[in-house]
């Protein structure tokens, strides 16, 4: 099974931006749609967005529409999540996943003043 290494998280003030990256390995990256998920403290993991093999994307959470953008670079086996106008409720651990990968460590995003 494949896996991802997520990075790019950190502490940011409300209204700030972050770009998350996840690099996949152990599977044929270009053949799979990839999703970004997040899990906030005390809450279930939820799917944020998905990007298809050729770049078409879907944002699933109404709360991030217009603020988050998902993209991929198949040459680099990497998926990105550009997050703008961050809010405290975006605080969570963010993960990448595809149907042929396991859950990784994720990257922590904390939005706080």
Secondary structure, 3 states (H helix, E strand, C coil): CEEEEEECCEEECCCCCEEEEEEEECCCHHHCCEEEEEECCCCCCEEEEEECCCCCEEECCHHHCCCEEEEEEHHHCEEEEEECCCCHHHCEEEEEECCCECCCCCEEEEECC
